[in-house]
Amino acid sequence: MKMDLTKLYKTQISLSEWFEKSGHSLTKEMRVEDNEKRERLKILNNVIGLPFDKPFQFSALEIANKTENFSKFLEEHGSELCALRLIPIQDGLPKLRMRGHSVNDVLKWFEEQKIDLDKYRADFVQHPEKTTWSTIFIVNEKGIFGEIVRGSHAQLTQGYYELEKPITFFFDFKEVKLQPEDKEATAHILDIISRIKVDNEIKQAELLKQLDSKFYNNYIGGYFETTSSDEFGLWFIDYNRILGDLYSNYSIKLDYYEDKSRISGLTGFSGKFIGKARIVKSEDIGKINLSKEDILVCEMTSPEYVNLMKNAGAIVTDLGGILSHAAIIAREFKVPCLVGTGKATKEFSNGDLIEVDAENGFARKIS
């Protein structure tokens, strides 16, 4: 499925805003964690040499006033592709972002934003012409679990695939297992996880002091995102400790049993549920209500689905992965969630009595 990902970024919100819409108790903490992720990555870079998408940073006022420092940056990088993030320096304000355009072009977008210039800073990050690999994963005491995909990172966080489905992987601190197997993906994963292994006790102590980092078999614990490109190589683009804590007991199965009488998927949140299917399209939102007897069946959730997700007895989607934003929110609602089935909206009809077994990764029609 080929999508306009630039348009997607205009309509999709960050994970901290998903938390806010869901009424999560850690919304404030998540917003701070999300806003300051590159400051943490900077520390990891200084201590262990972790590669990351280092930003060019300016205050919003510097941009508006076209200071000498910013004008020099504009002269040198104005024609380059970038991602611009307007990050609030005061609690309660939203983070704004635009990517995939030249620095000159995103400045036009910047001028359209109605923000208090005293309360924002701007991070310009170089943007590759083509992303070759993207990953999203959790490190906890059970191992390293995640997904890898060829192409853009939005496929993993937003759940919309461009060309092919993501590959699920699990590293038990001994070997990497993938479903489906892929030699190139395996090599890339091994390279990535080698970057977050810290055998040096002095460096571990420094990261504990500066970041309160946790370690499992000498691997830094938490939630990570990476991208890779021919222009810039491997970049870590997120290190989130709150999500690491929320997923401290998380694990996945890679040995789902294939059966044509049922639909296979990935576990967004484990659990079992039997109820009536409610097929919901984006144009239906706001027109219907769900009860705990209903199973929300949709192509993929977006922020507008939050209330439906909260009220449903279970969730089944065509698209999405184990750590997509929607799956993370389903986990926080503790609603059994099966993602990435590929065909649930086509195989089920409104009113079908279906069983969702998110523990074993399948859904099936009962009657």
JOSUL-V186712 format. One record per residue. SS is DSSP state (H for helix, E for strand, C for the rest). OMEGA is omega as a letter, one per 40 degrees, with the letter a starting at -180 (* if undefined). D_LAST is the distance of its C-alpha to the last C-alpha in Angstrom with 2 decimals. Layout:
BEGIN
SS/OMEGA/D_LAST + SS/OMEGA/D_LAST
END
This chain:
BEGIN
C/a/31.15 + C/a/34.67 + C/i/35.21 + C/a/38.31 + H/i/38.56 + H/i/41.65 + H/a/39.71 + H/a/36.89 + H/i/39.48 + H/a/40.54 + H/a/37.12 + C/a/35.90 + C/a/37.45 + C/a/38.68 + H/i/36.90 + H/i/39.33 + H/i/38.28 + H/i/34.58 + H/a/35.74 + H/a/37.65 + H/a/34.81 + H/a/32.57 + C/a/35.40 + C/a/35.92 + C/a/38.89 + C/a/40.36 + H/a/40.45 + H/a/44.26 + H/i/44.66 + H/i/42.12 + H/i/43.98 + H/a/47.25 + H/a/45.77 + H/a/44.34 + H/a/47.55 + C/a/49.79 + H/a/47.93 + H/i/50.69 + H/i/53.30 + H/i/51.54 + H/i/51.22 + H/i/54.92 + H/i/55.72 + H/i/53.69 + H/a/55.61 + H/a/58.92 + H/a/58.27 + H/i/56.41 + C/a/56.68 + C/i/52.99 + C/i/52.67 + E/a/51.12 + C/a/51.04 + C/a/54.30 + C/i/54.70 + E/a/57.78 + E/i/58.02 + E/i/59.77 + E/i/59.82 + H/i/58.51 + H/i/62.09 + H/i/63.47 + H/a/61.26 + H/a/62.11 + H/i/65.81 + C/i/65.81 + C/a/67.83 + H/a/69.87 + H/a/67.43 + H/i/64.41 + H/i/66.44 + H/i/67.29 + H/a/63.62 + H/i/62.81 + H/a/65.63 + H/a/64.45 + H/a/60.66 + C/a/60.14 + C/a/58.79 + C/i/56.41 + E/a/52.65 + E/i/51.57 + E/i/49.02 + E/i/50.48 + E/i/49.24 + E/a/50.84 + E/a/50.65 + E/i/51.61 + C/i/54.37 + C/a/53.60 + C/i/50.61 + C/i/47.99 + C/a/48.44 + C/i/45.79 + C/a/46.21 + E/a/46.41 + E/i/46.06 + E/a/46.45 + E/i/46.52 + E/i/47.11 + E/i/50.26 + E/i/53.96 + H/i/55.81 + H/a/57.69 + H/a/54.56 + H/i/52.78 + H/i/55.95 + H/i/55.25 + H/i/51.86 + H/a/53.71 + H/i/56.09 + H/a/53.27 + C/a/51.86 + C/a/53.10 + C/i/53.82 + C/a/56.68 + H/i/58.53 + H/a/59.95 + H/a/56.53 + E/i/55.05 + E/a/55.84 + E/i/54.77 + E/i/53.55 + E/i/53.92 + E/i/52.18 + E/a/52.82 + C/a/49.84 + C/i/49.51 + C/a/49.22 + C/i/46.39 + E/a/44.40 + E/i/43.88 + E/i/41.74 + E/i/39.97 + E/i/38.63 + E/a/37.11 + E/i/37.14 + E/i/37.57 + E/i/40.27 + E/a/39.97 + C/a/41.05 + C/a/38.20 + E/i/39.10 + E/a/38.60 + E/i/35.10 + E/i/34.37 + E/i/33.76 + E/a/36.21 + E/i/36.02 + E/i/38.53 + C/a/39.60 + C/a/39.45 + C/i/38.52 + H/i/36.45 + H/a/33.71 + H/a/33.25 + H/a/33.89 + C/i/32.17 + C/a/29.46 + C/a/30.30 + C/i/31.18 + C/a/34.07 + C/a/34.08 + C/a/32.12 + C/i/29.80 + C/i/31.63 + E/i/32.35 + E/i/31.44 + E/i/34.32 + E/i/35.40 + E/a/39.02 + C/a/39.62 + C/i/43.33 + C/i/43.99 + C/i/42.09 + E/i/39.76 + E/a/36.37 + E/i/34.39 + E/e/31.01 + C/i/31.69 + C/a/35.32 + C/a/37.99 + H/a/41.72 + H/i/42.87 + H/i/40.33 + H/i/41.33 + H/a/44.99 + H/i/44.37 + H/i/42.43 + H/i/45.24 + H/a/47.76 + H/a/45.92 + H/i/45.48 + H/a/49.11 + H/a/50.20 + C/i/48.78 + E/a/50.20 + C/a/53.27 + C/a/55.35 + C/a/58.42 + H/i/58.72 + H/i/60.98 + H/i/58.47 + H/a/55.67 + H/i/57.93 + H/i/58.63 + H/i/54.96 + H/a/54.35 + H/a/57.28 + H/a/56.39 + H/a/52.59 + C/a/51.61 + C/i/49.76 + C/a/47.90 + E/i/48.10 + E/a/45.90 + C/a/47.72 + C/i/50.07 + E/i/47.37 + E/i/47.23 + C/i/44.14 + E/i/42.06 + E/a/39.98 + E/i/41.48 + E/i/41.10 + E/i/43.19 + E/i/43.96 + E/i/46.23 + E/i/48.24 + C/a/51.17 + C/a/53.37 + C/a/52.94 + E/a/51.34 + E/i/49.05 + E/i/48.59 + E/a/46.88 + E/i/45.68 + E/i/44.22 + E/a/44.78 + E/a/42.95 + H/i/43.65 + H/i/41.40 + H/i/38.25 + H/i/39.66 + H/a/39.82 + H/i/36.33 + C/a/35.04 + C/i/37.46 + C/a/34.81 + C/i/32.53 + C/i/31.59 + C/i/29.12 + C/i/27.64 + C/a/28.54 + C/i/27.01 + C/i/23.27 + C/a/21.74 + C/a/20.62 + C/a/17.49 + C/a/16.23 + C/a/12.62 + C/a/12.70 + E/i/14.81 + E/i/18.10 + C/i/20.23 + E/a/23.08 + E/i/23.26 + E/i/24.61 + E/a/24.36 + C/i/23.11 + C/i/20.53 + E/a/17.00 + E/i/14.54 + E/a/11.03 + E/a/10.50 + E/i/9.60 + E/i/10.82 + E/a/14.19 + E/a/15.84 + C/i/19.53 + C/a/22.46 + H/a/26.02 + H/i/27.02 + H/a/24.40 + C/a/26.04 + C/a/28.00 + C/a/26.10 + C/i/23.01 + C/i/22.50 + C/i/19.84 + C/a/19.35 + C/i/18.66 + C/a/15.12 + E/i/14.51 + E/i/14.21 + E/i/16.87 + E/a/16.11 + E/i/19.40 + C/i/21.87 + C/i/24.22 + C/i/25.42 + C/a/28.93 + H/a/31.12 + H/a/29.82 + H/a/26.38 + H/a/27.97 + H/i/27.10 + H/i/23.45 + H/a/23.40 + H/a/25.16 + H/a/22.82 + C/i/19.42 + C/i/17.62 + E/a/17.18 + E/i/18.21 + E/a/17.14 + E/i/19.71 + C/a/20.62 + C/i/24.23 + C/a/26.36 + C/a/27.68 + C/i/28.10 + C/i/31.12 + C/a/30.49 + H/a/31.49 + H/i/27.95 + H/i/26.93 + H/i/30.09 + H/i/29.36 + H/i/25.78 + H/a/27.54 + H/i/29.99 + H/a/27.37 + C/i/25.77 + C/i/22.30 + E/a/20.15 + E/i/20.46 + E/a/19.47 + E/i/21.77 + C/a/22.76 + C/i/19.49 + C/a/21.01 + C/a/18.00 + H/a/15.24 + H/i/16.12 + H/a/15.89 + H/a/12.72 + C/i/10.52 + C/i/10.74 + C/i/11.61 + C/i/9.21 + C/i/6.12 + E/a/5.24 + E/i/7.13 + E/i/9.81 + E/i/13.30 + E/a/15.96 + C/i/19.10 + C/a/21.29 + C/i/20.38 + C/i/19.57 + E/i/16.01 + E/a/12.62 + E/i/9.36 + E/i/5.78 + C/i/3.81 + C/*/0.00
END
